Amino acid sequence: MSETASMHLFNPLLPGRTPARIPGVSGRGLGITTRKPEVLPYEEALEERLRESEERFRGMFQEAPVACHEIDGDGIVLRVNQAECELLGFEQEGMLGHCIWDFIAPGEVAKGREVVRRKMAGDFTSMTFDQEYRRQDGTTVFLEIHSRAIRNTAGQITGIRSFLLDVTERKRAQQALQAQAETLAQSNAELGQFAYVASHDLQEPLRKILAFGDRLKNKHAEALSTEGRDYLERMQNAAGRMQALINDLLSLSRVTNHHQPFVAVDLAEVARMVVSDLETRLSQVSGKVELGALPIIVADRGQMAQLLQNLIGNGLKFSKPGQPPVVKVRGELLNGPQGGVDACQIVVEDNGIGFDEKYLDRIFRVFQRLHGRTEYEGTGIGLAICRKIVERHGGSITATSTPGMGAKFIVTLPYRPLSEETT
């Protein structure tokens, strides 16, 4: 090549000539050199940010005070933090790469596998559940597990991240409470059955005492001295009180042990039947029962009759001396906060002697009396039976009163639609 040609090739100042651009080749001077690829500043910054983010996440994961691990779809532990290792007593090396089932109590493995299967399929409707884990020393711990899905850039679930809270004390307290409740329920059932059997078995000898007492009084009264007739009278009175007590105990035990299914009950019809049964008593005390409107509810018909009979009978019994008792009974359906009917309220009001409301809780207890046996008859069980009946129906009973101004008993029962006939 001539010098002129060489000048035309490399001299950018010659007219009509454009310097040739060759990738990786510099045209400076007459030599040819190789140039390194340039790294743009924003790429370096992005890589640095990614490194910082990864380090930050790794630090937060490891230093978090809450136990945490990540697993893949096969249950293999991909990450586990120090808090979980300390909780279970394992080193990180002893958990990483192992299956999570190795650390779950044997009886919980099947449940754990099913949970992982559902969550890998995208079912995260139940984000929290309890599971029993096994510590390295062989003891177990109850953990409340909160799970989240790990997704790739395409949105596919590739694993599960779980946060674990130690709820061992709470779980064991719940188990102890449940066991205690079951024991108490069993004890109450046995006590109720015992009361029923004992009361039933006492009826026969008591009937004989009353029967032979009556024969002695009717056939041999003349042969007895005045003192002997007094003893006989006291014996029969005591036997009569014993019989009333046994009957009330039987009624109390039947509330829970011999109840009937819930059916549609016309309270107005039941109330009329109760008043008819109390006709003799009403005649004796010159009393009156005024029946207002009463709804139809779903309940145990027999127990509703007993509830009304006890409350009306209570009003007739605790009347003022020289004033005929008047008992008013009414009821209504009550609307709840949402506007629909949610309760039934029954009110039984009397014009009797009333009571001091400081004794309100006491009057609903078994064998509790505010007056002596010589003042008013009874066993002190009637209102306790009312409370039992109301509680069995899921309701409440209370009363308001002022001494000398009568009493008002208020029964509130949850409303059940007439279609909900149940046992």
C-alpha positions as CSV (number, residue, x, y, z in Angstrom):
1,M,0.0,0.0,0.0
2,S,1.4,3.5,-0.9
3,E,1.8,6.2,1.6
4,T,-1.0,8.2,0.0
5,A,-3.4,5.3,0.3
6,S,-2.4,4.8,3.8
7,M,-3.1,8.5,4.5
8,H,-6.5,8.2,2.8
9,L,-7.4,5.3,5.0
10,F,-6.5,6.8,8.4
11,N,-6.5,10.5,7.9
12,P,-9.9,11.9,8.8
13,L,-9.2,15.3,7.4
14,L,-9.1,14.2,3.7
15,P,-12.1,15.3,1.8
16,G,-14.8,12.6,1.1
17,R,-13.3,10.3,3.6
18,T,-15.1,9.0,6.8
19,P,-13.1,7.1,9.3
20,A,-14.1,3.5,9.5
21,R,-15.5,2.4,12.9
22,I,-14.7,-1.2,13.9
23,P,-16.0,-2.5,17.2
24,G,-13.2,-3.0,19.7
25,V,-10.7,-1.1,17.6
26,S,-9.3,2.4,18.3
27,G,-8.3,4.5,15.4
28,R,-6.0,6.8,17.4
29,G,-2.6,7.1,15.7
30,L,-1.6,4.4,13.4
31,G,-1.8,1.5,15.9
32,I,-4.8,-0.8,16.7
33,T,-5.8,-1.6,20.3
34,T,-8.5,-3.7,22.1
35,R,-11.0,-1.8,24.3
36,K,-12.7,-3.4,27.4
37,P,-16.6,-3.3,27.5
38,E,-17.9,-0.4,29.5
39,V,-20.0,-1.1,32.7
40,L,-22.7,1.5,33.1
41,P,-23.0,3.2,36.5
42,Y,-26.7,2.3,37.0
43,E,-25.9,-1.5,36.6
44,E,-23.3,-1.2,39.3
45,A,-25.7,0.6,41.6
46,L,-28.4,-2.1,40.9
47,E,-26.1,-4.9,41.8
48,E,-25.1,-3.1,45.0
49,R,-28.7,-2.5,46.0
50,L,-29.5,-6.2,45.4
51,R,-26.5,-7.2,47.6
52,E,-27.6,-4.8,50.3
53,S,-31.2,-6.0,50.2
54,E,-30.2,-9.6,50.4
55,E,-27.9,-8.9,53.3
56,R,-30.6,-6.9,55.1
57,F,-33.2,-9.7,54.6
58,R,-30.7,-12.4,55.7
59,G,-30.0,-10.3,58.9
60,M,-33.6,-9.7,59.7
61,F,-34.5,-13.4,59.1
62,Q,-31.7,-14.6,61.3
63,E,-32.1,-12.0,64.1
64,A,-35.9,-12.1,64.3
65,P,-37.1,-12.9,67.8
66,V,-39.9,-15.1,66.3
67,A,-39.1,-18.6,65.1
68,C,-39.2,-18.8,61.3
69,H,-38.3,-21.3,58.6
70,E,-38.8,-21.7,54.8
71,I,-39.5,-25.1,53.1
72,D,-40.0,-26.2,49.5
73,G,-42.9,-28.2,48.1
74,D,-41.4,-31.5,49.4
75,G,-41.1,-30.1,53.0
76,I,-37.3,-29.7,52.8
77,V,-36.0,-26.9,55.1
78,L,-34.3,-24.3,53.0
79,R,-33.8,-21.7,55.7
80,V,-34.2,-21.6,59.5
81,N,-33.4,-18.8,61.8
82,Q,-31.7,-18.8,65.2
83,A,-34.9,-18.3,67.2
84,E,-36.3,-21.6,65.9
85,C,-33.1,-23.4,66.5
86,E,-33.1,-22.3,70.1
87,L,-36.8,-23.1,70.5
88,L,-36.3,-26.7,69.3
89,G,-32.8,-27.2,70.5
90,F,-31.2,-28.0,67.2
91,E,-28.2,-26.4,65.4
92,Q,-28.9,-24.9,61.9
93,E,-26.8,-27.6,60.3
94,G,-29.1,-30.2,61.9
95,M,-32.2,-28.7,60.3
96,L,-31.1,-27.4,56.9
97,G,-31.7,-29.9,54.2
98,H,-33.8,-32.1,56.4
99,C,-37.5,-32.7,56.0
100,I,-39.7,-30.6,58.3
101,W,-41.6,-33.8,59.2
102,D,-38.5,-34.9,61.2
103,F,-39.2,-32.2,63.7
104,I,-43.0,-32.7,64.1
105,A,-44.5,-34.9,66.7
106,P,-45.2,-38.4,65.2
107,G,-48.9,-38.0,65.7
108,E,-48.9,-34.7,63.8
109,V,-47.0,-35.8,60.6
110,A,-50.0,-36.7,58.5
111,K,-51.7,-33.4,59.4
112,G,-48.5,-31.5,58.5
113,R,-48.2,-33.2,55.1
114,E,-51.8,-32.4,54.3
115,V,-51.3,-28.7,55.3
116,V,-48.3,-28.4,53.1
117,R,-50.0,-30.1,50.2
118,R,-53.0,-27.7,50.3
119,K,-50.8,-24.6,50.7
120,M,-48.6,-25.6,47.8
121,A,-51.8,-25.9,45.8
122,G,-52.6,-22.3,46.7
123,D,-55.1,-22.9,49.6
124,F,-54.2,-20.3,52.1
125,T,-57.8,-19.8,53.4
126,S,-56.6,-21.1,56.8
127,M,-53.4,-19.1,57.4
128,T,-53.0,-20.1,61.1
129,F,-53.1,-23.5,62.8
130,D,-51.6,-25.3,65.8
131,Q,-49.1,-28.1,65.6
132,E,-47.1,-30.1,68.1
133,Y,-43.3,-30.1,67.4
134,R,-40.6,-32.3,68.8
135,R,-37.6,-30.9,70.6
136,Q,-34.1,-32.4,70.4
137,D,-34.4,-33.5,74.0
138,G,-37.5,-35.5,73.2
139,T,-40.0,-33.2,74.8
140,T,-42.7,-31.6,72.7
141,V,-43.9,-28.0,72.3
142,F,-47.2,-26.6,70.9
143,L,-46.7,-24.0,68.2
144,E,-49.1,-21.6,66.6
145,I,-48.1,-21.5,62.9
146,H,-48.6,-18.5,60.6
147,S,-47.8,-19.4,57.0
148,R,-47.2,-17.4,53.8
149,A,-46.5,-18.4,50.2
150,I,-43.1,-18.0,48.6
151,R,-43.5,-17.1,44.9
152,N,-41.2,-16.8,42.0
153,T,-41.2,-13.9,39.5
154,A,-43.9,-15.7,37.5
155,G,-46.2,-15.7,40.6
156,Q,-45.9,-19.5,41.1
157,I,-45.7,-20.9,44.6
158,T,-42.3,-22.4,45.1
159,G,-42.3,-22.8,48.9
160,I,-43.8,-21.8,52.3
161,R,-42.5,-19.4,54.9
162,S,-43.8,-20.1,58.4
163,F,-43.6,-18.1,61.6
164,L,-44.0,-20.1,64.8
165,L,-45.2,-18.9,68.2
166,D,-44.8,-21.0,71.4
167,V,-48.3,-21.6,72.8
168,T,-47.4,-24.6,75.0
169,E,-48.6,-23.0,78.3
170,R,-51.9,-21.8,76.8
171,K,-52.5,-25.2,75.1
172,R,-51.8,-27.1,78.3
173,A,-54.0,-24.8,80.3
174,Q,-56.8,-25.3,77.8
175,Q,-56.4,-29.1,78.0
176,A,-56.4,-29.0,81.8
177,L,-59.5,-26.8,81.8
178,Q,-61.3,-29.1,79.3
179,A,-60.4,-32.2,81.3
180,Q,-61.6,-30.5,84.5
181,A,-64.8,-29.5,82.8
182,E,-65.4,-33.0,81.6
183,T,-64.7,-34.4,85.1
184,L,-67.1,-31.8,86.6
185,A,-69.8,-32.7,84.0
186,Q,-69.4,-36.4,84.8
187,S,-69.5,-35.6,88.5
188,N,-72.6,-33.5,88.1
189,A,-74.3,-36.2,86.0
190,E,-73.5,-38.9,88.6
191,L,-74.7,-36.6,91.4
192,G,-77.9,-35.9,89.6
193,Q,-78.5,-39.6,89.0
194,F,-77.7,-40.3,92.7
195,A,-80.2,-37.7,93.8
196,Y,-82.8,-39.1,91.6
197,V,-82.2,-42.7,92.7
198,A,-81.9,-41.8,96.4
199,S,-85.0,-39.7,96.3
200,H,-86.9,-42.4,94.5
201,D,-85.8,-45.1,96.9
202,L,-86.8,-42.9,99.9
203,Q,-90.3,-42.7,98.7
204,E,-91.4,-46.2,99.7
205,P,-90.3,-46.1,103.4
206,L,-91.7,-42.6,103.7
207,R,-95.1,-43.7,102.3
208,K,-95.2,-46.4,104.9
209,I,-94.5,-43.9,107.7
210,L,-97.3,-41.7,106.5
211,A,-99.7,-44.6,106.0
212,F,-99.1,-46.2,109.4
213,G,-99.3,-42.8,111.0
214,D,-102.7,-42.2,109.5
215,R,-103.9,-45.6,110.7
216,L,-102.6,-45.0,114.2
217,K,-104.3,-41.6,114.2
218,N,-107.6,-42.9,112.8
219,K,-108.0,-46.2,114.7
220,H,-106.1,-45.7,117.9
221,A,-106.2,-42.0,118.7
222,E,-108.4,-42.7,121.8
223,A,-105.8,-45.0,123.2
224,L,-103.1,-42.3,123.0
225,S,-102.5,-39.7,125.6
226,T,-102.6,-36.0,124.7
227,E,-98.8,-36.1,124.7
228,G,-98.9,-39.2,122.4
229,R,-101.2,-37.5,119.9
230,D,-98.9,-34.5,119.9
231,Y,-95.9,-36.7,119.1
232,L,-97.9,-38.4,116.3
233,E,-98.9,-35.1,114.8
234,R,-95.3,-33.9,114.8
235,M,-94.2,-37.1,113.2
236,Q,-96.7,-36.8,110.4
237,N,-95.9,-33.2,109.8
238,A,-92.2,-34.0,109.6
239,A,-92.9,-36.9,107.2
240,G,-95.0,-34.6,105.0
241,R,-92.2,-32.1,104.8
242,M,-89.8,-34.9,104.0
243,Q,-92.1,-36.1,101.2
244,A,-92.3,-32.5,99.7
245,L,-88.5,-32.2,99.9
246,I,-88.0,-35.6,98.1
247,N,-90.5,-34.6,95.4
248,D,-88.7,-31.3,94.8
249,L,-85.3,-33.1,94.7
250,L,-86.8,-35.4,92.1
251,S,-88.1,-32.5,90.1
252,L,-84.6,-30.8,90.3
253,S,-82.8,-33.9,89.1
254,R,-85.3,-34.4,86.2
255,V,-84.5,-31.0,84.7
256,T,-81.2,-32.4,83.5
257,N,-81.6,-36.1,83.6
258,H,-85.2,-36.7,82.3
259,H,-85.9,-33.8,79.9
260,Q,-88.0,-33.9,76.7
261,P,-87.2,-32.6,73.2
262,F,-87.7,-29.0,72.3
263,V,-91.0,-28.5,70.4
264,A,-93.3,-25.7,69.5
265,V,-95.0,-24.6,72.8
266,D,-98.0,-22.3,73.1
267,L,-97.2,-20.6,76.4
268,A,-100.7,-19.2,76.6
269,E,-102.2,-22.7,76.6
270,V,-99.6,-24.0,79.1
271,A,-100.4,-21.1,81.4
272,R,-104.1,-21.8,81.3
273,M,-103.4,-25.4,82.2
274,V,-101.2,-24.4,85.1
275,V,-103.9,-22.1,86.5
276,S,-106.4,-24.9,86.2
277,D,-104.1,-27.2,88.2
278,L,-103.8,-24.4,90.9
279,E,-107.5,-24.0,91.2
280,T,-107.7,-25.5,94.7
281,R,-104.8,-23.4,95.9
282,L,-106.4,-20.2,94.5
283,S,-109.6,-21.0,96.2
284,Q,-107.9,-21.5,99.6
285,V,-106.1,-18.1,99.4
286,S,-108.8,-16.2,97.5
287,G,-106.2,-15.5,94.9
288,K,-106.3,-14.5,91.2
289,V,-104.1,-15.1,88.2
290,E,-104.3,-12.6,85.3
291,L,-102.9,-13.9,82.1
292,G,-101.7,-11.5,79.4
293,A,-100.5,-12.2,75.9
294,L,-98.0,-15.1,75.7
295,P,-96.1,-16.2,72.5
296,I,-95.4,-19.6,70.9
297,I,-91.8,-20.7,71.4
298,V,-89.7,-23.7,70.9
299,A,-89.0,-25.3,74.3
300,D,-89.5,-28.3,76.5
301,R,-93.2,-28.2,77.1
302,G,-93.2,-30.0,80.5
303,Q,-90.4,-27.7,81.8
304,M,-92.2,-24.6,80.7
305,A,-95.3,-25.8,82.6
306,Q,-93.2,-26.4,85.7
307,L,-91.5,-23.0,85.4
308,L,-94.8,-21.2,85.3
309,Q,-96.3,-23.3,88.0
310,N,-93.3,-22.6,90.4
311,L,-93.3,-18.8,89.7
312,I,-97.1,-18.5,90.0
313,G,-97.1,-20.7,93.1
314,N,-94.4,-18.5,94.6
315,G,-96.5,-15.4,94.1
316,L,-99.5,-17.1,95.8
317,K,-97.5,-18.3,98.7
318,F,-95.7,-15.1,99.7
319,S,-98.8,-13.0,99.9
320,K,-99.4,-10.2,102.4
321,P,-101.5,-11.1,105.4
322,G,-105.2,-10.1,104.9
323,Q,-104.7,-9.2,101.2
324,P,-105.7,-11.7,98.4
325,P,-102.8,-12.5,96.2
326,V,-102.8,-11.3,92.5
327,V,-100.3,-12.8,90.1
328,K,-99.9,-11.3,86.6
329,V,-98.3,-13.3,83.8
330,R,-97.3,-11.9,80.4
331,G,-94.8,-12.4,77.7
332,E,-93.4,-11.0,74.5
333,L,-90.9,-11.5,71.7
334,L,-87.9,-9.1,71.7
335,N,-86.0,-7.8,68.7
336,G,-82.2,-7.9,68.7
337,P,-79.7,-5.3,67.5
338,Q,-80.1,-6.5,63.9
339,G,-83.8,-6.0,64.0
340,G,-85.0,-9.6,64.0
341,V,-86.6,-11.5,66.9
342,D,-83.8,-13.0,69.1
343,A,-85.4,-13.5,72.5
344,C,-88.6,-14.3,74.4
345,Q,-89.3,-12.5,77.7
346,I,-91.8,-13.9,80.3
347,V,-92.7,-11.7,83.3
348,V,-94.5,-13.0,86.4
349,E,-95.4,-10.2,88.8
350,D,-97.2,-10.4,92.2
351,N,-98.5,-8.1,94.9
352,G,-96.9,-10.0,97.8
353,I,-94.4,-9.3,100.5
354,G,-91.5,-8.8,98.2
355,F,-87.9,-9.1,99.3
356,D,-84.7,-7.1,99.6
357,E,-82.7,-7.3,96.4
358,K,-79.5,-7.9,98.2
359,Y,-80.7,-11.4,98.5
360,L,-81.4,-11.7,94.8
361,D,-78.7,-14.3,94.1
362,R,-79.6,-16.3,97.2
363,I,-83.2,-17.0,96.3
364,F,-82.2,-19.0,93.3
365,R,-80.0,-21.4,95.2
366,V,-81.0,-24.8,96.5
367,F,-82.4,-25.0,100.1
368,Q,-82.1,-21.2,100.5
369,R,-85.0,-19.5,102.3
370,L,-85.5,-15.9,103.3
371,H,-88.2,-16.9,105.8
372,G,-88.7,-19.5,108.5
373,R,-90.6,-22.7,107.9
374,T,-93.2,-21.6,110.4
375,E,-94.0,-18.4,108.4
376,Y,-94.2,-19.9,104.9
377,E,-94.3,-23.5,103.8
378,G,-91.9,-24.9,101.2
379,T,-88.5,-26.5,100.8
380,G,-86.4,-23.8,99.3
381,I,-86.0,-25.6,96.0
382,G,-88.8,-24.1,93.8
383,L,-86.8,-21.1,92.4
384,A,-83.7,-23.3,92.1
385,I,-85.7,-25.5,89.8
386,C,-86.8,-22.4,87.8
387,R,-83.1,-21.4,87.3
388,K,-82.2,-24.9,86.2
389,I,-84.9,-25.0,83.6
390,V,-84.0,-21.6,82.3
391,E,-80.3,-22.4,82.1
392,R,-81.1,-25.7,80.2
393,H,-82.9,-23.5,77.6
394,G,-79.9,-21.2,77.4
395,G,-81.6,-18.3,79.1
396,S,-81.5,-16.2,82.2
397,I,-83.8,-15.4,85.2
398,T,-83.7,-12.5,87.5
399,A,-86.1,-10.5,89.7
400,T,-86.8,-7.0,91.0
401,S,-88.5,-6.2,94.3
402,T,-89.0,-3.9,97.2
403,P,-90.0,-5.3,100.6
404,G,-93.7,-4.9,101.0
405,M,-94.2,-4.0,97.3
406,G,-94.4,-7.4,95.6
407,A,-91.9,-9.0,93.2
408,K,-91.4,-9.2,89.5
409,F,-89.6,-12.3,88.0
410,I,-88.2,-11.9,84.5
411,V,-87.3,-14.9,82.4
412,T,-85.4,-14.3,79.1
413,L,-85.1,-17.2,76.7
414,P,-83.2,-17.2,73.4
415,Y,-85.7,-17.3,70.5
416,R,-85.6,-20.3,68.2
417,P,-87.6,-20.4,65.0
418,L,-90.5,-22.8,65.1
419,S,-88.7,-25.0,62.6
420,E,-85.9,-25.7,65.1
421,E,-87.4,-28.5,67.0
422,T,-84.5,-30.3,68.6
423,T,-83.4,-32.5,71.5
